[in-house]
C-alpha cells in the first residue's frame, strides 16, 4: 500500500488556503492484493523540501498513529500564519504492520489571513460614467534587480478580471474571482508568477470588467429600479505581487501609481448580454515593457461601496476551459446568416476566425434550439442577448474570443459584412468550475447512455462557482431547490467537495436576519423580503451539508452549518406548532413543474401536483430528521433527541392530517406517495400500500411520471426499494411523451427544465420559462448509480468507508458498467447477463470494505473467481436477503457469477 493523490482541503497543492488547520487526505496506489487496509499512518510536514526529504518535520511529525483514517486528518502541528508554505508527505502501515514507502511530496500554502496582510489598494478608472460599459485596462511598470526565486501574485476584483504580466496571461482561471455576496465576502486567487518575472523592467497589468458586481444580474430589471449595478457602480481591481529576491520580499501592489485606460478594444462586456470587441482599438504591447502609456491617466482608489468585505482565498476549483468542440454542420438559412451546429448543447463561448473589411461588425448570437425555419430560437432567453460583437480591423483572418461573458448554446449564428465562414472557423470552448470527474456509466441501452451523458453535460454547464439553475436566460441563479434534489447525482458525477464548501458559504451569507435560509444563493435582491424560506428550496441549507458529510465525512462543514440548520428548524416549528407547515412558506413553489404544468393534447390538466401543504410538511420532516442526525454525528445528544422527537411529532401530524385509513394521501398524487416513502413518514405497515398507490398513479398516466423536481428522483428510488424496479426501468426507458426518452428522441443533449419544453405538433413551451439545460429532472442520475450499478454508501461508515454494492438488473439490459471515484478511491461495478448466468465484477479501493448483493436463489450456485463464493479468498458469505446472496469483501477486484 503506497499513499497517493495527496490533498489539502480537497485541493492538490493549493497556493492559498484560508485554513490554519487544513484537513489532509490521501488515496492508495491500486493493488491487486485483496483486503488491503491501513492500520496506521505517519504525516511529516516541513517548511523546506530538504527538511522533508531528511525526515525532519519542523512543522509537524505525527509519529506512528494507529488509525485507519486516510481522509479529513486535521493538521495539528506548529501554528501556521499567512504565507506559510508547508511541504508534507505520508506513509502508512498495512494489516500486517508493514510500512509503505513514503508518498510523493505534496504541499499547501496558507493564504493572506488578515486584512493587514494586504498593502494593495482597490483601484479603478477615474470617475467613469455609469453608462460606460467598456473594460478598464490597468498597468504598472516596475524594475527588479534579478529574477525572483519565487513570486506569488494575489489578485481579486469587484467585477471579473484577467491578470497579465510582461505580455502573458497569468493563470487559466476565467471570470475570477467568481460570484459571491460582494458586500460580505470577496474571493481572491493566488498565482505562481515566478517564471513571468525577469531582471530589469517588468509590467503588471490587468483588464477588469463589470461581471456580476456591476453588470446585469438576472431578475434585477423586474425586482429593482435598475437592471445593473446591484452591488456597486463600477468595477475595481486588487493586485499584490510578492517576489522573493536575495532573501527579501519585494511587493508590487495596486495603488494610485498604476495607469488606467478605458480606450481598449473591449468596448462592452456583460455576463448576460455578451461582449463587444473592437479590434481597431487594440493596443499592441500595452501589457509589456516599452509601451508608451502617456495617454493613460492615473488609476484612482476605488473599491467596495460599503464596509470592506472579507477577503478569502478561493476554496474550490476555478472556472476553466476544459475541452473544445468543433461544429458538425454549417447552414445558411437565409442569405448572409450562417448557423453553426455543435451537435451538443454546451456552456462557454466560441473562438472564431473571421475575414472582412475594417469596421465590419460580426454579430455572434448563441441559442439552444432552432426554429422551424432553421434560425436560432432566442425567445426563451427572456431578453438576454447572448450576443458577442467583433469589429474587424481589416486585413488577414482575425481571431476573436470573448473574455468576460459566457453563454448556454448549441447553435451559433454569425451575421455581418464578412467573408463566407467555413466550418473550421469556429471552435466552441467549454468552460465550468473544474471539479474533477468522479462518475462513469454505460450500458447495453443507448437511451440510458444518452440520458447519463445529458445529465453530465447539464451539470457541467451549470457549475459556475455556484450551482446555477440554467446557463442561458436572464436568471443563472443558485437555485437551492434544484441543487437539493440533484446533489447526490452531482456528487456521483463530479468531485463536489470543494465546490459545496464554497457555495455553503454563499448560503450562509444569504440567510435572512430571522434565520430563514434563502431560495437562491448568492442573494442580491433583498434576502429579508423575497426569494427566502420556501419549502424544498431553503431546506438545501440543511441537505447540502448533510450530503457533504455522507459523501466526504466533512464534519467541519457540518459543525459550521449546524447552528443555522437548527435555527431554521426552530423557526418553522415556532410558526407551525402543530407540526404541519402551513405558515410562512415564502414563494411556496411546491413540487415544481409537475404534471399539471404540462401543455399537451390529451394530457391531464390536474392530478399531478401534490397539495403544497403536504409537500411543505414533508420537507419540514426531512430537514428535521437530518438535523437530528447532524446532532448525533456532532455528539450533541440532547439536540439529537429533541429533533428526533420533533420528527416523530411531524410524522404523526402528517399521518393524522393527510393520510386516510386506506392509505390515501391527500391529493392522491404520485408525488405525495413518493415523498412520504422517501421521508419515512408512514408507519411500516402502510409502506406497501403507498408503493401500490404510487404504481397505480403511474398507470393512470399511462406509464408516465406526473412528478416535478423534488418527487421525480424519490419516485424512481422508492419504486426500486419497494419491489417495483421493473416499473422504474420502464419509466427510465420510456420514449413517449412525457419522459426523458421523449426529449432524447427529439434531439436533447442536455436535460430540459420542463417535461414538455418542446412537443411535436405544438412546438415550444411558454418562452417565459423554458430552459433546455436545467439539471433538476436529471436527478434520476442517482438512480442510475444506486440501482442500475448498485453503488451505495453505508450510513454507518460515511464517505464510502464501507460500500454496499447491490445492482438490480432489469429493463431488458444485458449489461451495465460504471464507477464512482470516492474521496477514498475508485469503486467499480459492472454486470452482464448471458447464457442464463449473471456475472458481477466489483472493484473496491484499498482501506475500504464492501457488502455485495448477488441476485441468486441459492448461495451455493454463486462462484467468485471460479470457486464457490463462500470459499473464495477474501470473501465471506453473510446471509440470504430479498432474493440475493450477501457477501462481505475487503479491497480488491472480484468476479461473482450466479447461475
N, C-alpha and C positions, 0 to 999 in steps of 0.2 A: 504494500500500500504506500503510494507516494502522493503527498498532497499536491494539488494543482489548482488553477483558477482562483487564486487568492483575491479577495475583495475587501474593501473597507467601505462601510456604509453603502453596500451593494454595488460600488463602482470599482473599476480596475484602475489602480494608480491615480487616484484623483489629485488634481493640482491644488484644490482648495475645498476643504470641508469645514462646516461651521461647528462641528462637534469636537469637544476635547476628550471625550471618551468614546471614540468610534467603535462600532461593532465589526468584528472581523469574521470572515467566513472562508471556507475552502471546500473544494471537492477532492476527488481522488482520480489518479490515472486509472483508466479502465483495466481491469484484470479479469482473467477467466476463472480465477480461484473462487470457489463458492464459499459463502459465509464470511467474506472479508469484513472485518469490523475494527473500528478504532477503540482502544481501551484507555489510551492516554495521549496527551499532546504536550508539546513544549513550543511556546512562542518566544522569539527573541526579537526585540526592536532596538534599533540603534540610530544615532544621529549621523553616522557616516557609513558608507558601504564597506569600507575596510574594517571597521569595528565589527560590523555584522559578519563579515567573512571570517573574522577571527573568533567569532562566538562571544563577543563582548557586548552584551545588551545594556548599554549605558542608559537607555530609556526604560527597558522592561525586559526581564527574563523570568518567565513563569516557573522555570524548572519543570520537572515532570509532573503534570497534573493528571490524576487518574479521572478520566471522564471520556464519554463518547461524544461530547459536544463538538461539532465541527462548524456550527453556524452561530451567529449572534454572540460571539465571545467578546465581551466588552473590554476594551483597553483599560488596564488598571495600573499603569506604570507611572513614571515621573510626570508631574503636571505639565501639560502642554500649553504653550502660548501661541500667539499669532505667528504665522510663517514657519512654524516648526516643521521641518522635513523629517519624516520617520521612515526608516527602512526596516522591513521586517521579513521574517520567514518562519516556517513552522515545520516540525517533524512530528510523527505520530508513532504509537506502538500498536501492534495488531493484537489479535486474540490470543496469540502465543507469547505476548510480551516482547516481540521483536521490534526494534526501532526501524523506522524507514530512513531513507536518505532525506536530507533537508530539501525543502521545496526550493524552487527558483525564488530569487529575491523579488519582493514587491515593495510598494511604498505608498504613503499618503502624505499630504501636506496640509497643515492647518491653515485656514484662510485668515482674513483680516477680521478679528473678532470684535473689535471695538471701533466706534466712530473715530476715535482719536488715532487709529492706525492709518486713517486716510488723511493725507495732506493735500490731495487733489480737491478742486472745486468743481461743482456743476457749472458747465459753460454752454453758451449757445450763441445765436446770432444777435446782433444789436437791433433791438426794437423792431422785430419783424411784424408785418401785417398779419392779422389773424387769417386773412383771406389768401395769403401766400402759402401754398402747399408744397412748394419746392423743397428739396432736401437741403440741409445745411452741411457745408463742407468745412472741415476744421484741419489745421495743420500747425505743427511746431517743429522748427529745426533746432537741433542740439548737437553738441560735439562730445565724443568720447575719446579718451586718450588711448584706449586699446579695446579690442573686442572683450566683452564680458565673459567671465567664467560661467555665469548663469544669469538669466534675466527673465523675470515674470512680469507680464502685463495684466493688471486688473482693470476691468472695464465694465461700465454699465451705462444705461441711458434711461431717460424718461422719454420713451419712444422706442424705436428699434435702430440698431447701428451696424455698421461694418467697420472694423478696425483695420488699419493698414500701416505698414512700416517699410520705408525705403522701397516703395513701389510694389509691394507684395501684400496680398490679402492675408490677414492673421486668422488662423483657425478655420474650421469648416462649419461653424455654427451659422444658422440662419435665423433671422427675426429675433436675435438676442436683444435684451435679456429675457424676453418672453413675458407673457401677461401675468401680472399679479395685481392686487389692490394697491396701486402706487402710493396711496396716502398712508399705508401701513407698512408695506414691505416691498422692497425692490431687490431683485436678484443681480448679482454681478458674476462675471465669468473670469477665469484665470487662464492665461495662455503662456506657454513656454516660448519666449521670443529670442532665446539666446542666439540662434542661427540667423536672426534677422538683423542684428546689430553689428556694427563694424567700427573700426578705428576711424576717427575723423568725423565728418558731418553725417548726421542721420536725420531722418524726418519721421515723426509720428503723425498719423493722420487718421481721420475718421469721417464717415458720412453718417448722418443721423436724420431719421425721418419720423413722421408723426406716430406711426404704429397704433397700438391700442390706446396709448396715453392721450394723444391729441387728435387722432383721426376718427373716422366714422366708426361707431360701435353699434352693431345690431339694432335693437329697438329704440335707440336714442331719439330718432325722429318722432316716434309715436309717444314716447313716455316723458320726454323732457322738452324744453323750449328750444333745444338746439341738437342737431344731429352729431356734432363733433365736440371736441374739447371737454369731454366729460371729466377727465382728471386734471387737465391743465391746458393752457393756451398754446404753448409751443414746446417742442422737444429740446432736450439738453443732454449733455454727454459728461461722463466722468471717466477719466483715464489716469492710471497710476502705474508707471513702469519702474520697476526696481531692478537695477543692474548691479551685479557684484563685480567690482574691479579692484584688484590689488588688496583684497581683504576688507574693502569698504563698500557701502551701498550708495550708489548714485540714483537719485529719483528724478524722473521726468513726469510732471503732473499737469493735468489740465488746469489752466488758470487764465488770467486775462492777458498773458503774454502770447497766447495762441492767436492765430489769424483765422478769420471766418469769411465765408462767401456763400451766397445763395444763387450764384450765377452759373452753377454747373449744369450738366446735362440732365440730371433727374429733376424734371420740372414739376412733377406731382407724383406722390406715392401714398397709397392708402391700402390698408389690409383688405378692405371690402371692394373698393372701386377698381383698383388696379394701379398701374404705374405708367407715367409718360416720360419718355427719354428722348431728348433732342441731341442727336449725335453731332450737330453743328456746334454745340456748346462744349464739346469735350475739351479738357484742359490737359494735354499730354504732360506727364511728369509732375502733376500737382501734388502727388503724394511721395515725392522723391527729392533728394538733394538737387540743387541747381535751378529749381523753379522760381520764377520771379512772381512773388505774391504781393507786389507793391500795391496792386489794385484791391487787394483784400483789406478788410478792416479788422480791428482788434475784436476778439471774442469778448463777450460780457458774462459776468456772473449770472447764472440762471438757477434752475433747479426747482424743487417742489414748491407748490403754492401754499402749502400748509406746513406743519412741522416736518422736520426731516423724517422720512421713513427709515425703518431699519434696513440696513444693507446686509444681505445674506448671500453666501455662496450658493450658486445653483445646485440643488441636491440631486437632480436627475439628469438623464442623458439629454443633450441638446437636440434641437431640430436640425437634422442633416438631410442632405440629398443621399438617398440610399440605393437608388437604381435609376436607370434611364430606359425609356421605351421609345421605339420608333413607330410611326404611324403605319397602319396596314392598308390604308386606302386614301386616295385624294380625289375629290369630286368638285365639280363646278356647277352647283345647282342653278345659278344664273350667271350671266356674263360678268366676269370680274370678281366674283365671290367664290373663294376657294375654301373647301371644308376638308380638314384632315380628320380621319377616324383612327384613334389609337387602339381600338379594339378592347379597351379596358377603361372603366371609369376610375379616375385617379384623383389625387390631390397633390398639388405642387405648382409648377409653372413650366414654361417652354423656353427653349433656346432656339432661335430661328435665324436663318441666314437669308438675307433679302438683298435685292438689287433694284435700284431705282434712281431717279434724278434727285439732286439736292433739294431738300424741302418737302419731298413727298412723305406722306404720313401713312404708315402701315397701321391699320386698326385690327387688333387681335382680340377676338371675343372667344369666350370659353363657355361651354354648356355640356350638360349631361346627356341630353337627348336631342333628336332631330324631329322636326315636324313632318307632316305628310309630303311637303314639297322638298324635303331634304335639307332644309335650312335649320340652323341651330335654334333650339327651343329655349328661350330665356324667360318665359312667363313665370316659372317657379322660383326665380331669383328674387322676386319681390323688390324690384327696383335697384338691386345691386348690379353694377355694370359688369364686374369680372372682365374688364377690358383693359388691355395694355395698348399703348400707342408708342410707336417708334418713328421718329422723324429722321430721315436719312440725311447724311452729309453729302452723298453722291459719290460716284466712282465705282470701285470694285465691290464685290459682295461684302455686306456688313452684317455682323452678328450681334443680336440683341438678346439679353436675358435679364429679366427684372430682378431686383434685389429685395424689395420691401413690400411684397404682396404675396398672396397665394390664392389659388383657385381650385374649385372642385369641378372636374370636367372629364369627358371622354372625347368630345369634339372641339376642334379649334377652327374658327373661321378667320380668314385673313382677307381684308379688302384694302384698296388704295391704288394709287397710280404706280404700280410696281411691275417689274418683270414677272412673268408667269412663274410661280413657285414650283419646285419639284418635291416629290415625296420625301426625298432625303434631306430637304432643307429644314425640317423641323425635328427636334428631339424633345420629348417630354421628360421633365426632371421630377421624379417622385420624392417628396420630402415629408418628414414627420419626426416626432420625437423618437430618437434612435434607440428605443428599448430593444434588447436582443430578442430574436425569435426563440420561442420556447416550445411550440407545439407543431405536430405534423399529423396529418390524417389523409388516408387514401383507402379506397375500397374497390370492389368489383362493380359498383354502381356509379355511372357517370354523373347522375344528378346529385348524389350526395357529395361527390368530389367537388363539383362546381359550387355546391352550397357552402362547403368549408372554405373554398377559395374566395367566394364572395364575402363571407364573414371576415376573413383575414384582410382583404383589401379595404373593407369598410372600416375596420378598426384602425388599420394603418393610416388611413386618411383623416381620421378624427382624433389623432394624438398630436396636438399642437401645444404642448406644455400643459394642457388641460384636456379632459375628455369632452370634446365638442359633440353636440347632438347632430350637427350637419356641417359640411365644409364649404357650402356654396352660396346660400342665400344671406339675407341681412340678419343673421342670427349668430351662428357659430359660438354658442354659449356652452358653458359647462353644466349642462342639464343633469341634475342629480338623480332624477328618476330613471333616466336612460342607463346611466352607468351603474346604478344599484343593481338592476336586473342583469346587466351584461358583465358585471365584474368578474365572475368566475370564468366565463368564456374568455374574457380579456386576459386573465392570468394564465390560462392554458395556452393561449396563443403567443403571448409575449411576456418577457420578464418585467412585470409591472411594479416591482417593489419600490424602486426609487421614484418612479412616476407617481404612485399613490402617496408616497411620503411628501412630495412637493404639493400635490393637489389637496391633501387633507389640511395643509396649512392655509390654502386658499379658502377652504370650507370654514375653518376657524375664523379667519379674517372677516368672513361674510355673515357671521351669526348676528341675529338681531339682538338688541340690547336686553330683551327679556329672556334670551336663551334659545329662541327658536333657531333651528337650522334653516339655511336658505333653500330655495329650489334650484338656484344656479350659483356657481362659484367659478371665478370671481363674480362679485355682485356690484355693478356700477350704477344701479338705479334706485337707491334708497332702500336699504335692506330692511328697515323697520316698517315700510309701507307696502311693498309689493314683492311678488315672487319669493315668498317666505312662508315656511311652515306647512306646506301641502303634504298630505299623507302619501307615502310611497316615493316622494321626492326628497323632502327634508330628512327622511329616515336614512338616507345614504350616509349621513353623518355618523350613524351607528354601524351600518352594514359594512362600509369600506374598511374601517379599522379592524373589524372582525375578520373580514376576508384576508387582510394583511397578516393577522395572527394565524389563521388556519393554514395559509399557504407559505408563509415565511417565518412563522414563530416570532413575529415582531411584537414583543410585549412592551417595548418602549413606546411605540406609536399608540398601542392600546392604552397605556397609562396616561399619555399626553392627552388623549381624546376622551378619557373616561369621565371626567367631571362634566364636560359639555354634554356627553351622552346621558348622564343621569339627570342633568338639568332639563334636557329635552323631554325625557320620560316623565319627570316630576311635573313639568308644565302641562303636558297633555292630561295627566292624571288629575291635577287640580281643576282643570277646566271641564273634565268629564268624570266626575267621581263615581258614576255608576258603571264605569268600565267600557262604555260604548262611546266611540269617538264621534260625537255629534256636533261639538262646538269647536270653533276656531280651527277651521280646516283650510284656510288660505284659498288658493285658486281651485282646490278640490278637483283635480284632474280625473281621478278615478283610474280605472284600467284603460289607459289612453289608447285611442284609435282601435277600439274593439269592433266587433262585427257590426254594431249599429251605425258606425261611421261610414260603412261601405255604400257606394252608389253604383248599383248594377241591377239590371233587369232580373227579376225572379229571386233577388236576394232579400231576406227578411229585413224590415226596417226597425225591428225591435227584437228583444230577447237575447241580445249579445252582451249588453252592459250590466255588470253586477251593480246592484244599488251602491251608491257611493258611501253610504254609512257602513255597509257591510265591508266594503273594500278598506275603508279607513280603520275600522276596528281590527281587521286582520293585520294591517300594517302596525298598529299600536301594539298588538300582541307580539308580532315578530320582533320589533325593536326592544320590547321589554324583556323578552326571552334572551336576546343577545346581550343586553346589559347585565342580566343575571349571570350569564356565562363569563362575561368580562370580569365581573366581580370575583368569580371563582378563580379565574386564572391569576388575578392580581392579589389574591389572598385576602379579599375583603369579605369575610364570612357573613357578617351581619347584612351587608348590602346584598350579597347573593341571595340570602333568604328573603329579604324584603322584596326584591324584584321577581324572584321565583313565585312568591305568594301573589304578587300583583298579576303576574302572567296567569296564574290559575284563576284569579277573580275575573280577568278579562275573558278568558276562555269560557268560564261558566256563564258570564253575562252574554257572550256571543251565542252560546247554545240556547239560552232562555229566550233571547230576543229574535234570533234569526233562524233557528233550526227547529223544524217540526218533529213531531214524534215519529213520522215516517221517514225522517232523514232529509226532507226537502229543505234546502237553504233558500232564504228569501231571494227572490228574483229568478230562482231555478235556472241559473246560468252555468255554462261550462266554467267560467272564471270563478264563480263562488265556490264550487266544489274543489277546483284545483288549488285555490289559495287556502281554503280550510284544511285540506290534506297536507299541503306543504308546510303550513304553520302549526301542525299538530294541535289544532283547535278542537277536534272532535274526539269523543270517547272512543276507545279502541273498538268497541262493538259496532260503531257506526261507520267505520272507515270503509268497509267493503261496500256498504250501500252508497257511500259518496262516490266511490270509484264507478259503481254501476250507473249512477245518475250522470256522472261525467261522460261515460261511454254513450249513454242514451242521448245526452245533449249533442254529442258529436254526430250521432246518427240522424238527429233532427235537422242537422245542417248538411246532410248528405255526405258525411265523411269528411267534413272540414272543420277547422277551428273557427270559433267566433270570438276568440280571446284577443286582448290587446297586449301592450308592452309587458305588464307585470305577470299576467296569468299564463302567457304562452309558454315560457320555459317551465313553469310549475306544472302545467298540464302534461307536457311531454315526459317529465321526470316522474310524476305521480302515476301516470298510466303504466310506465315500466315497473315502478315499485309495486304497483297494485295488481300485477299479473296480466296486464294488457299491453305488453310490449309489442304485440302484433299490430295493435291499433296505432301506437306511437310510430312504428316503422311506416305504416300506411300513410300517416299524416306527413311524415318527413319525405316520402316518395310521391306524394300526391302531385299531379300535374295540372289538374283543373282548377279553376278559379274558386275561391282564393287560396293560395298556397305559395310556399317558397318555389316549388317547381313551376308554377304558372309564371312567376316573374322570370325565372331562368329560361323557360321556353320562349319568353318574349324579349330575350336578349340581355337580361340583367347580369351585370358582372360585379355588382355590389348589392347590399341589402337595401330594399326600399323602405321608406318611412311608413308607408301605408300598404296594406294588403292590395289595395286597388289603385296604386299610383298610376297605372295605365291598364286599361281594359280594352280588348279588341272590340271594335264597333262603337265604343263610347269615347275612347281617347283618354286624355289626361284627367286626373282628378283636379279638384279646386287648386288653382295655382297659388292660392294664399298659403298653402302648407302641403308641399308635395316634393319632398327631397327623395332623390334616388341613391343617396349614400347616407344611411342612417342605421346605426348598428343595433338598436333596441330589439327588433324582431330577430336579429341574429344571435340572441342569447340561446337559441337552440344548439349552438355550438357546445355548450356544456353537456348536452345530451349525447352528442357525438363522442365526446371524450369519456364521459362517465358510463354510458350504457353500451354504445357500439364497441368502443375499445375496452371499456371496463376499468379505466384508471380512476381510482378513488383514494382520497386520504382517509386516515383513521382519526376521528375526532380526539381520541385519547393520546395521539402522538403527532402533534402538529408539524407542518412543513414536510410531510411525507417521510417522517422517520420510520413509520410503518405504512405500507401501501396495501390497499385492498384491491386486488385485480379480479374483476368479475365481468367479463364480456358477456353480452346477451345477444348472440347471433339471431338474425331474423330478416324479414323483408325480402327474402329471396337472395340475399347477398351470399356469395360463395367465399369471400374473404374480405378482411379489413386489416389495416396495419397503421400504426402511428406511434407517437411517443410524446412525452411531456418532460422537458428538461426542468426539473425542480431545482430549488436552491441547493439541494444535496447532490444532484446529478441526474442523468437521463434515465427515465423509466420507459421501457419499450414494451409494446404488446402487439402481436399480430395473430390472427387466427384464420383458419381455412377449413372449409367443409368439402370433402371429396371422397367418393367411394364408400360412403357410409361411416366415415370417420371424421372427427373434429380434432384438428391439431391447434394448440395454443402455444405460441412462443412468447416467453416473458424474459425481460432483462431488468435486473434490479441493481442499482448502483451500490458500490461499497458503503458500508456503515448504515445500510438500510435493510429492513426485513419486509416480508410481504406475506399476505394470505391470499391464496389463489383459489378461485372457484372454477371448477371444471365441470360443465354440464355433463352428467353421466348418471345412469341408473344404478351402477354398481362400481365402487372404487376399485374392485379387482380388475375391471376392464379398462383402467386408466394406466397408461405407461408414461414414463419420463425417461428420455434418452434411451429408449428401447427396453427398459426394465420396468417391472411393476413399480408404479409411482411410490407406493408406500415403502418400498425397499431402496429407492434411489438415494444416491449420495446427496445429503443436504436437504432432503425432502421429508416432511413428517405429515402423515395423514391425521387429520383432526376430527372430522365428522362428516356426515351427510347432512345437507341442508337445502331444502327447497329445490330438489332435483339436481343438486350439484355435489360433487366430491370436493371437500375443502382440504387444502394442503397449506402448511407453513413452510416457507423457504427463507434462506438468507440471501445475500447478494449473489450475483452471477447470472448466467443465462440458462434457461430451462426450456425444454420442449415437452409439453404434455400432449398425449394423444388418447382420445376416448373413442371406443368402438362400440 
